[in-house]
């Protein structure tokens, strides 16, 4: 009998939609027939999201129970203890994966603010997992069957982007992107498009010099190494013309430059994949959705896609 992929799921922020979605994943018979899923979560949160809603408890064999630190579940609320739990769940999941007990980690959404209140000095999962695994570099790749994007800078203020977007950073991120597309996604010769920072690619330096001074030299260097990069392209024309369809991945200068078109094109099937760490990690492409937490209406589409992508990567597909 073929062994099912072993996938751990971190609960995310207990006050967000993460626990609700994760418990729906455990109840998904199609997923359970393909994968062995275990949810990392405090018992208090399970009791709230199941028992308090008039539903039965899941089997304890489906759970990895962690301390609840006396939390009172308050859907939609920023909370230090909730931040502590969400961070603890990620840490435990990462440790179990690095010990070889699980093949992949699927993380439910966390609140960056609650994480910071709990003392986690990281602005997101990518930065936290890079630190936990002591990885030299990590790349945030948003993936769907229609489009894959990589923000070269992630969770930093827009005003800090030009200084952060160095030639070394561009080369390092895109070399890793190329490597992952080859090794994990089985693309023999990846095609990677790179967007400009400034409108109209800077118009020859008239409205910005980053393209001339930084981006183009980085791309020239990568091309000499045999990496299939091209650009820079002006983001509006690139996406507006549908040019993205001809590339395996699109790299943007900053978060929203590529995340906005990605979420519009990928819809509910988008997945966040962390490249460069020593195990497979995916997550849904949405956040904690505090505005609908506790209403029982959270959509599982992106999370199901995250589990399935993890499974494909485990199986080398």
C-alpha positions, -999 to 999 in steps of 0.1 A, spaced: 0 0 0 14 34 -10 21 57 20 -1 88 20 18 122 22 20 133 58 9 170 60 9 191 92 -15 221 93 -8 250 117 -40 266 131 -31 302 123 -46 330 144 -73 314 167 -93 346 163 -93 344 125 -107 320 100 -77 297 102 -92 272 127 -125 271 109 -109 264 76 -84 239 90 -112 219 107 -131 219 74 -100 204 57 -100 176 83 -137 169 74 -130 169 37 -133 132 27 -116 137 -7 -85 152 9 -84 126 37 -84 99 11 -53 113 -4 -34 128 25 -27 121 62 -36 155 78 -28 166 113 -38 199 128 -16 218 153 -39 236 176 -48 242 213 -77 221 226 -94 253 237 -96 265 201 -110 231 189 -136 231 216 -147 267 206 -148 261 168 -165 227 171 -183 222 204 -194 258 208 -209 257 173 -229 225 181 -207 201 162 -188 170 174 -152 170 182 -127 156 157 -107 125 166 -77 132 187 -56 112 162 -62 141 138 -48 167 163 -14 178 177 -25 197 208 -4 226 219 -7 249 250 -36 274 248 -20 299 273 -55 305 288 -68 321 256 -104 332 253 -114 330 217 -126 363 204 -133 361 166 -120 392 148 -99 405 176 -62 414 177 -47 396 207 -13 389 221 -21 353 232 -36 345 198 -4 358 183 16 335 206 -4 305 197 -2 311 159 36 315 162 40 284 184 20 263 159 43 274 130 74 267 151 62 232 161 52 224 125 86 235 112 104 214 138 83 183 130 90 187 93 127 191 99 127 160 120 112 141 91 79 134 109 59 153 82 64 158 45 50 193 44 36 221 65 4 240 54 0 272 75 -33 289 81 -33 328 81 -17 347 110 -21 383 121 12 401 118 1 426 145 -8 398 169 25 380 162 44 412 170 25 417 203 36 382 212 72 390 206 77 374 172 99 400 154 90 389 119 66 405 94 52 372 80 55 335 75 84 337 50 106 357 73 97 335 103 104 302 85 137 315 71 148 323 106 135 290 121 152 269 95 184 291 94 180 292 56 204 315 37 175 328 15 138 323 11 115 333 -17 78 339 -14 61 324 -45 24 329 -51 14 300 -73 -17 290 -94 -22 271 -126 -27 305 -144 1 326 -129 31 323 -105 46 355 -91 76 363 -68 78 397 -50 115 405 -47 109 426 -16 81 414 7 67 430 38 85 464 39 72 499 35 69 510 -1 93 539 6 120 514 16 117 494 -17 142 513 -39 171 510 -13 162 473 -7 161 464 -44 199 458 -48 216 440 -77 226 412 -52 191 408 -39 177 405 -74 203 380 -85 199 359 -53 161 358 -54 159 349 -91 187 323 -90 167 306 -63 134 310 -82 151 294 -113 164 265 -92 130 258 -76 111 259 -109 136 233 -122 138 211 -91 103 213 -76 81 222 -106 100 201 -131 104 230 -157 135 223 -177 141 258 -189 121 283 -168 111 316 -183 111 344 -157 98 379 -165 110 408 -143 89 440 -138 103 475 -136 101 495 -104 91 528 -120 63 536 -144 73 531 -181 105 514 -170 118 548 -158 116 563 -193 154 561 -197 160 576 -163 136 605 -167 112 591 -139 136 568 -121 170 553 -125 167 520 -107 161 501 -140 193 514 -155 215 513 -124 202 481 -107 176 459 -125 191 457 -160 227 450 -147 212 422 -125 194 407 -155 225 409 -177 244 390 -150 218 363 -147 215 359 -185 253 352 -186 247 324 -161 222 308 -184 191 318 -164 161 326 -186 151 360 -173 138 389 -194 127 425 -188 123 448 -172 86 452 -182 63 479 -172 37 462 -149 6 478 -164 13 469 -200 27 435 -190 -5 423 -172 -29 443 -194 -17 427 -226 -17 392 -211 20 388 -217 23 370 -183 8 339 -200 41 332 -218 62 330 -186 66 304 -158 70 331 -132 68 369 -129 91 387 -105 80 421 -92 98 448 -73 74 449 -44 45 431 -28 14 447 -42 29 450 -77 25 413 -82 0 403 -55 -28 424 -69 -28 409 -104 -21 375 -89 -52 375 -67 -74 388 -95 -62 361 -120 -58 332 -96 -90 338 -77 -97 313 -50 -71 288 -63 -40 309 -53 -14 294 -30 16 309 -11 47 286 -14 79 292 4 110 283 -16 144 279 -2 137 263 31 144 226 38 108 214 37 77 221 17 55 249 30 23 262 15 -6 283 26 -38 299 13 -33 332 -4 -57 351 19 -53 365 54 -71 361 87 -103 376 74 -112 390 108 -143 406 93 -160 372 88 -143 351 115 -168 332 136 -196 334 109 -189 299 95 -187 312 59 -150 311 53 -141 296 18 -117 267 18 -108 269 -19 -73 284 -15 -65 261 15 -76 230 -5 -53 242 -33 -25 247 -8 -29 211 5 -30 197 -31 1 217 -42 20 204 -12 10 169 -21 21 173 -57 55 187 -46 59 158 -21 52 134 -49 75 152 -73 47 161 -97 
